[in-house]
Amino acid sequence: MSNCYAVLLDSVSIQKYIFASNKLIENLGASYLVKEIYKGYLANALSKVSRIALEEVLNSLDYWEKSDLLEPTFSKVYDIGYIGGGNALLFFEKEELAHKFIEEWTKLLLIETPELTTAVACFDFPKTSDKFCESLQSLYTKLKENKSKSIPINYLLKHGITAECIRSGSSSEVYNEHEKTYLSAATNAKLEAARLSKKEVEEIYKEELTDRFCFSNKLEELGSILGEDSHIAIVHIDGNSMGERFKAAPSLKAMRELSKTVELATKQAFKAVIKETVKDYDAIMQSLGFDRKSNDPTRKYPKSDNKYILPIRPIILGGDDVTFVCDGKLGIYFAKIFIEAFMQEKVSDGKDLTACAGIAIIKTKYPFYRGVRLAEELCRNAKKERKISNSSDSFLDFQISLGSLAGKLSDIRLHFEVPQGNLLYRPFKIVPKDQDKSLEMFLNKVAELYKVESNLPNNKLNELREVLSLSNESAKKFLQQLKIREEKLPEIEGHQYSETLFEGGKTPYFDMIELGKFYPIKLIKLKDSGAKK
C-alpha cells in the first residue's frame, strides 16, 4: 500500500477555554482536560476503532517516542506520528477507520469536555518518507482552512426554564458533590479535573519538591499577605519560530524527535525554576515580606498538608508553550530563570532554543482572563521587537497594571508617552549582562539605584518618577539638585542618561523604579556579593 490516511488534531481557542474563568482552580482543571484529550480520551477513541483493549492502547501511547521508524507500519491498525504541543498526528491504514476515529473522539469530547472546540484535518498521505515534508505542509494547510470555518455548538443552550450556573452563567446541568450545588457541565468537568491536575504536577516534579514543598490551587496562597495590597504575575512564554521548525521536519522520525526533545526542554527549564525556588526559598519569601519565625500568622510561610507552598503554580506546560502564575514580585524573576534554562537545552534539529516572555503584573482581584490576554500581548510585543531588531535572542516584556489602565496593550502604552519621549525602556533581552538592553545588566543597575550605601530617599525616587513625566526644564533642576547632594543616578554604558534623563526619546529610570518595586532586589544583591543564600 503506497498511501495511508493521516489525521492531524488541534484545539481551537485553547487560551479562551482554559482562562474563561477568574478562578485559578477552574483554569488548572481546564488545562488538565486539554492534555487529557490527547491521552485518555484519545486512547478511548482509538480502542473503539481498533477493537484493542483500552489499557493496551493507553500503555502504547508513548511508543512513538521510542520508535526509530521513518514511516508508519500499522502493526495495530493505526500509528501515532507524534503527540505534543497541543497537537497529535495519527495515521490509519484505511480511510473509514480514520473517519470513525474522528467521530468517536469528537463525540467523547462533547460529553467529557463541553465547550472545548477542536479542529481536524484528514486526507491521503504517502507512507514513504521521500514526500513527507511536502505532504505535511499540505496537512497543516488543510487544518488551517478547517479552523477558519464555522465553529459548531459544543454546549447545551440556555432556556428560560433552566437555572443558571453561578460560576459560568451557562445552564446548570450537573450536581457537584464538593460544591453542593448544580453547575454547568463545563464548569463541573474543570473542577473535577483540577484535583487530578495538582496530583499530576506534584508527581512530575516530585524529586524537585522533595517532601517539604507543594503547589497550591489558590491564588491567595501564592505569596500575598492577608490585609495588604497584593499582586500576582501571569507569565506567558512561547518558543521562537517553533512552528516553522516543525513544518520543516524532513521525515516522521525527525518530527518525532523534535517534538520529544522540545517537550523535554520545557520540562527541564521549569525544573530549573523549581530547584532555584526551593534552594532560595527563605530569601524569596523574605523578599515578599514573610518571616518564618513571625508571631503574626499572616506573615508566616504559607503551608498546606504540613508542606510549604511554593509562590508559583504552572497552568500550561506543553511543547514550547508555557503559562504560569506567581506572586507579582516574582514574575520577571521566574521568567528569566526559565528562559535562561530553556536556552541551555539541546533539541534534535541542532538549532538553538530561544523564547519570548510576557509578564502581566495585576492585582489579585483583577479579571484573570484579561490578565492572561495582556500577558499574551506582551509576549507578542517581545517577539515583534525581536523581529524589528533582527535579533536571534530571547526577549522579555512586562506591564504593571494597577487597575486604572485597561484595554489593548497599544492603548495602555499611550499613557507612557510624555513631553520628553517614552517612559518605557522595555522590552529586554535575556543575554549576557554586558550587552545593551540586557535584563541582567539592567537589574544590576536597579540594585545600584536601591543599594544601601548610596540609596536615594523614597521622596527623591518619587520625585524622579514625577520629573520623568514633566518638561526638560524640570529634569535639569532635578539633576542639579542631585549634583549638589553629590548623588548620581546609575548609568548605562555608552549612554548619558544620568546627565539628561532621556536620550533618543527614551529613559531607563522609570523601568528601574518599577522593577525596584516588582523584583526581589535582595536576590540581586546576594548574587552580586557572592554571599550564601
C-alpha positions in Angstrom: 0.0 0.0 0.0 1.6 3.3 -1.1 -0.8 5.6 0.9 -2.3 5.8 4.3 -4.7 8.3 5.9 -3.3 11.0 8.2 -5.3 12.7 10.9 -4.0 16.0 12.4 -5.7 17.0 15.6 -5.7 20.5 17.1 -7.6 22.6 19.6 -9.2 25.9 18.8 -9.1 28.9 21.2 -7.3 27.0 23.9 -6.4 30.1 25.9 -10.1 31.2 25.9 -11.2 27.8 27.1 -8.6 27.5 29.8 -8.9 31.0 31.1 -12.7 31.5 30.7 -13.0 31.7 34.5 -11.4 34.0 37.0 -11.0 31.1 39.4 -7.5 29.5 39.3 -8.8 26.1 40.2 -11.0 26.1 37.0 -8.1 27.3 34.9 -6.0 24.4 36.2 -8.8 21.9 35.6 -9.3 23.1 32.0 -5.6 22.9 31.3 -5.6 19.3 32.6 -8.6 18.4 30.3 -6.8 19.9 27.3 -3.9 17.5 27.9 -6.3 14.6 28.6 -7.9 14.9 25.1 -4.5 13.6 23.7 -4.2 10.9 26.4 -7.2 9.1 28.0 -9.8 10.4 25.6 -7.6 9.7 22.6 -6.9 6.2 23.8 -10.6 5.6 24.4 -11.5 6.6 20.8 -8.6 4.5 19.4 -9.6 1.4 21.3 -13.2 1.6 19.9 -11.9 1.9 16.3 -9.1 -0.7 16.6 -11.0 -3.1 18.9 -7.9 -3.2 21.1 -8.3 -3.1 24.9 -8.2 0.4 26.3 -5.4 -0.5 28.8 -3.2 -1.7 26.0 -3.8 1.4 23.9 -3.0 3.6 26.9 0.2 1.8 27.5 1.2 2.2 23.9 0.6 6.0 23.6 4.2 6.8 24.2 5.6 4.2 21.7 6.2 6.9 19.1 8.8 8.5 21.4 10.8 5.3 21.4 10.3 4.3 17.8 13.1 4.8 15.2 10.7 4.1 12.3 10.8 6.5 9.4 7.2 5.7 8.3 4.1 4.1 9.8 3.8 0.3 9.9 0.2 -0.2 11.1 1.0 -3.1 13.4 -2.1 -2.1 15.3 -4.4 -0.7 12.6 -3.2 2.8 13.5 0.2 4.5 14.1 0.9 7.6 16.2 3.1 10.1 14.4 3.6 12.3 17.5 1.7 13.9 20.4 2.8 17.2 21.8 2.5 21.0 21.8 -1.3 20.8 21.7 -1.3 18.7 18.6 -1.5 15.0 17.6 -0.7 13.3 14.3 -2.2 9.9 13.7 -2.0 7.5 10.7 -4.7 4.9 9.8 -4.3 2.2 7.2 -7.9 2.7 5.9 -9.9 5.9 5.3 -13.1 4.6 7.0 -11.0 3.9 10.2 -9.8 7.5 10.2 -13.3 8.9 9.8 -14.6 6.5 12.5 -11.9 7.7 14.9 -12.7 11.3 14.3 -16.4 10.6 15.0 -15.7 8.7 18.2 -13.1 11.2 19.5 -15.2 14.3 19.0 -18.3 12.7 20.4 -16.4 11.7 23.5 -15.2 15.3 23.9 -18.7 16.7 23.6 -19.6 14.6 26.7 -16.4 14.8 28.8 -15.1 18.3 27.9 -18.1 20.5 26.9 -17.2 23.9 25.4 -13.8 22.7 24.2 -13.5 23.2 20.5 -11.3 21.1 18.3 -10.2 21.1 14.6 -9.2 18.1 12.5 -7.5 17.7 9.1 -7.6 14.3 7.3 -6.6 13.1 3.9 -4.4 10.8 1.8 -0.8 10.7 3.0 2.2 8.8 1.4 3.7 6.1 3.5 7.2 6.6 2.1 9.4 9.3 3.7 10.6 11.0 0.5 7.5 13.2 0.2 6.8 13.6 4.0 7.7 17.3 4.3 5.6 18.3 1.3 2.6 16.2 2.4 2.9 17.5 6.0 2.7 21.1 4.8 -0.5 20.3 2.9 -1.9 18.7 6.0 -1.2 21.9 8.0 -2.8 24.0 5.3 -5.9 21.8 5.4 -6.0 22.2 9.2 -5.7 26.0 8.9 -8.6 26.0 6.5 -10.8 23.9 8.7 -10.1 26.1 11.8 -11.3 29.1 9.9 -14.7 27.5 9.1 -17.8 28.0 11.3 -17.4 26.6 14.8 -20.0 24.1 15.9 -22.1 24.5 19.0 -20.4 22.3 21.7 -22.5 23.0 24.8 -26.2 23.0 25.9 -28.0 26.2 25.0 -29.8 28.1 27.8 -33.6 28.0 28.1 -35.9 30.2 30.2 -36.8 27.3 32.5 -33.1 26.4 33.1 -31.3 27.5 36.3 -28.1 29.5 35.7 -24.6 28.2 36.8 -23.3 30.5 39.5 -19.8 30.3 38.1 -20.1 30.4 34.3 -23.6 31.8 33.6 -24.4 28.8 31.4 -27.2 26.2 32.1 -26.9 24.3 35.4 -26.9 20.6 34.4 -24.7 18.6 36.8 -24.8 18.4 40.6 -21.3 18.8 42.1 -20.7 17.0 45.4 -17.9 19.2 46.5 -19.6 22.5 45.8 -23.0 21.2 46.9 -24.8 22.8 44.0 -25.7 22.4 40.4 -23.1 23.7 37.9 -22.8 23.7 34.1 -21.3 20.6 32.6 -18.1 22.5 31.5 -17.5 24.0 35.0 -18.1 20.7 36.7 -15.6 19.0 34.4 -13.0 21.6 35.1 -13.4 21.4 38.9 -13.2 17.7 39.0 -10.1 17.7 36.7 -8.3 20.4 38.9 -8.0 17.8 41.7 -6.2 15.4 39.3 -4.1 18.3 38.0 -2.5 19.0 41.3 -1.6 15.4 41.9 -0.2 15.1 38.4 2.1 18.1 38.6 3.4 17.3 42.0 4.2 13.7 40.8 6.1 15.1 37.8 8.2 17.4 39.9 8.3 15.1 43.0 12.1 15.0 43.1 12.5 18.8 42.9 9.7 19.4 45.5 11.2 16.8 47.9 8.8 16.1 50.8 8.9 19.7 52.0 7.1 21.7 49.3 3.9 21.6 47.3 1.8 23.7 44.8 -1.5 25.4 45.6 -4.7 25.7 43.6 -5.5 29.1 45.2 -4.2 32.5 44.1 -4.2 33.9 47.6 -1.7 31.3 48.7 1.0 32.3 46.1 2.7 34.9 48.2 0.2 37.6 49.1 -0.1 38.7 52.7 -3.6 38.9 54.1 -4.8 42.5 54.5 -2.1 44.0 52.3 -2.3 45.2 48.7 -1.4 42.1 46.7 -0.4 41.5 43.1 0.0 38.4 41.0 2.1 37.9 37.9 0.8 36.0 34.9 3.7 34.8 32.8 3.3 33.6 29.2 6.3 32.2 27.4 6.5 31.0 23.8 9.3 29.5 21.9 10.6 31.4 18.9 9.9 30.0 15.3 9.0 26.6 16.6 6.0 26.2 14.2 8.3 26.7 11.2 10.8 24.2 12.6 8.1 21.5 13.0 6.8 22.1 9.5 10.3 21.9 8.1 10.8 18.4 9.6 12.1 16.2 6.7 10.7 12.9 8.0 8.4 11.4 10.5 11.3 10.4 12.6 12.7 14.0 12.6 9.3 15.3 13.7 9.0 12.8 16.5 12.5 13.6 17.8 11.9 17.3 17.7 8.5 17.0 19.5 10.1 14.8 22.2 13.2 17.0 22.8 11.2 20.3 22.8 8.8 18.8 25.4 11.7 17.6 27.5 13.5 21.0 27.2 10.4 22.8 28.6 10.1 20.4 31.5 13.8 20.7 32.3 13.5 24.5 32.2 10.6 24.5 34.6 12.5 22.1 36.9 15.3 24.7 37.0 12.7 27.2 38.2 11.5 24.9 41.0 15.1 24.0 42.0 16.0 27.7 42.3 12.8 28.4 44.3 13.4 25.6 46.7 17.1 26.5 47.1 16.4 30.2 47.8 13.0 29.7 49.5 13.9 31.7 52.6 15.3 34.6 50.7 12.4 34.6 48.2 9.7 34.5 50.9 11.5 37.2 53.0 11.6 39.4 49.9 7.8 39.1 49.8 7.5 40.2 53.5 7.2 36.8 55.1 9.1 35.7 58.2 9.4 32.0 59.3 9.6 33.0 63.0 7.0 35.8 62.9 4.3 35.9 65.7 1.9 37.3 63.1 0.2 34.3 61.5 -0.4 36.3 58.2 3.4 36.6 57.8 4.4 33.0 58.4 5.3 30.9 55.4 2.1 29.6 53.8 1.6 25.8 54.3 -0.7 23.0 53.1 -0.7 19.5 54.5 2.3 20.4 56.5 4.3 21.4 53.4 5.5 24.8 52.4 3.6 26.2 49.4 5.8 27.5 46.5 4.8 31.0 45.3 4.4 29.7 41.8 1.8 27.5 40.0 2.2 26.1 36.5 -1.0 26.2 34.4 0.2 25.3 30.9 3.3 23.3 30.2 3.0 21.9 26.7 5.6 21.8 24.0 7.2 25.3 23.9 4.1 27.0 25.3 4.2 27.9 29.0 1.9 29.8 31.2 2.3 30.1 35.0 1.1 32.3 37.8 3.1 33.5 40.8 3.4 36.4 43.2 3.6 39.7 41.5 7.2 40.5 42.6 8.5 37.2 41.2 7.1 37.1 37.6 10.1 38.6 35.9 12.4 36.7 38.2 10.9 33.3 37.4 10.6 34.1 33.7 14.3 35.0 33.5 15.3 31.7 35.2 13.0 29.7 32.9 14.3 31.2 29.6 17.9 31.1 30.6 17.5 27.3 31.4 15.4 26.8 28.3 18.2 28.3 26.1 20.7 25.8 27.6 18.7 22.8 26.4 19.5 20.9 23.2 16.9 19.7 20.7 17.1 17.2 17.8 17.3 19.6 14.9 20.5 21.1 16.3 19.3 24.7 16.3 19.4 27.0 19.4 16.4 27.3 21.6 15.1 30.8 22.4 11.8 32.1 23.7 9.9 35.3 24.4 8.0 36.1 27.5 5.2 38.4 28.5 4.6 39.2 32.2 1.3 40.9 33.3 1.5 42.1 36.9 -2.0 42.7 38.1 -4.0 43.0 41.3 -5.2 39.7 42.7 -8.8 40.7 42.1 -8.2 41.9 38.6 -10.1 39.9 35.9 -7.8 36.9 35.4 -8.7 36.3 31.7 -7.8 40.0 31.0 -4.5 39.4 32.7 -3.8 36.4 30.5 -4.7 38.3 27.4 -2.3 41.1 28.5 0.5 38.6 29.1 0.0 37.1 25.6 0.0 40.6 24.1 3.3 41.4 25.9 4.8 38.1 24.6 3.8 39.1 21.1 5.3 42.5 21.6 8.5 41.0 22.7 8.5 38.8 19.5 7.8 41.9 17.5 10.8 43.8 19.0 12.9 40.7 18.3 11.9 40.8 14.6 12.3 44.6 14.3 15.8 44.4 15.7 16.6 41.4 13.5 17.8 39.6 16.6 18.1 35.9 17.4 18.0 36.4 21.1 15.2 35.8 23.7 13.2 38.9 24.7 11.0 39.7 27.7 8.3 42.4 28.1 6.2 43.3 31.2 3.4 45.6 32.2 2.2 46.5 35.7 -1.5 47.2 35.8 -2.7 48.8 38.9 -6.3 48.7 37.8 -6.7 52.2 36.4 -5.4 51.2 32.9 -7.2 48.6 30.8 -7.7 47.6 27.1 -5.2 46.6 24.4 -1.5 46.9 25.2 -1.1 49.5 22.5 -3.8 51.7 24.1 -2.3 51.2 27.6 1.1 52.3 26.5 -0.1 55.5 25.0 -0.3 56.7 28.6 3.5 56.4 28.9 4.2 58.9 26.2 5.4 62.1 27.9 6.8 65.5 26.6 10.4 64.3 26.8 9.7 61.0 25.0 8.7 57.5 26.1 9.0 56.3 29.7 9.4 52.7 28.9 12.8 51.2 28.2 11.5 47.6 27.8 11.4 45.0 26.2 14.7 43.5 27.5 16.9 40.8 26.1 17.8 37.6 28.0 21.5 37.8 27.1 24.9 38.3 28.9 24.8 41.4 31.1 27.4 43.4 29.1 25.0 43.8 26.1 22.7 46.8 25.6 19.1 46.2 26.6 20.2 43.1 28.6 17.9 42.3 31.5 20.8 41.0 33.6 22.7 44.3 33.1 19.5 46.4 33.8 18.8 44.5 37.1 22.2 45.3 38.3 21.5 49.0 37.6 18.2 48.6 39.6 20.2 47.1 42.5 22.6 50.0 42.2 19.8 52.5 42.4 18.4 50.9 45.6 21.6 49.7 47.3 22.0 50.9 50.9 25.3 52.8 50.7 24.0 55.3 48.0 20.3 54.8 48.4 18.2 57.8 47.2 15.5 58.6 49.8 12.0 57.5 48.9 10.9 61.1 48.4 13.7 61.5 45.8 12.7 58.4 44.0 9.1 59.6 43.9 10.3 63.0 42.7 12.3 61.3 40.0 9.2 59.4 38.8 7.3 62.6 38.7 10.0 64.6 36.9 10.2 62.0 34.2 6.7 63.0 33.0 7.4 66.7 33.1 9.5 69.1 30.9 13.2 69.2 30.1 13.5 72.2 32.5 12.1 70.1 35.4 14.6 67.4 34.6 17.5 69.9 34.6 16.5 71.2 38.0 16.2 67.7 39.5 19.7 66.7 38.2 21.2 69.9 39.6 19.8 69.0 43.0 21.4 65.6 42.8 24.7 67.1 41.9 24.6 69.5 44.8 23.9 66.5 47.1 26.8 64.6 45.4 24.4 61.9 44.2 24.2 60.3 40.8 21.8 58.0 39.0 23.0 54.7 37.7 24.4 55.0 34.2 24.2 52.5 31.3 27.4 52.1 29.4 27.6 54.0 26.1 24.8 56.5 27.2 24.5 59.7 29.2 21.1 59.1 30.8 22.4 60.3 34.2 23.1 63.7 32.6 19.8 64.3 30.8 17.4 61.5 32.0 16.3 61.0 28.4 18.3 60.0 25.3 16.9 59.3 21.9 13.4 59.8 23.3 13.8 57.1 26.0 14.7 56.8 29.6 15.7 53.8 31.7 14.8 55.3 35.1 11.0 54.7 35.0 11.6 51.0 34.5 14.2 51.0 37.2 11.7 52.4 39.7 9.1 49.9 38.6 11.4 46.9 38.9 12.5 48.2 42.3 9.0 47.5 43.5 8.3 44.4 41.5 11.5 42.4 41.6 13.2 40.7 44.6 16.1 43.2 44.7 17.7 41.4 47.7 18.3 38.4 45.5 20.3 40.5 43.1 22.4 41.8 45.9 23.1 38.3 47.2 24.3 37.2 43.8 26.4 40.3 43.2 28.1 40.0 46.6 28.6 36.3 46.3 27.1 35.8 49.7 25.5 32.5 50.7 21.7 32.3 50.2 
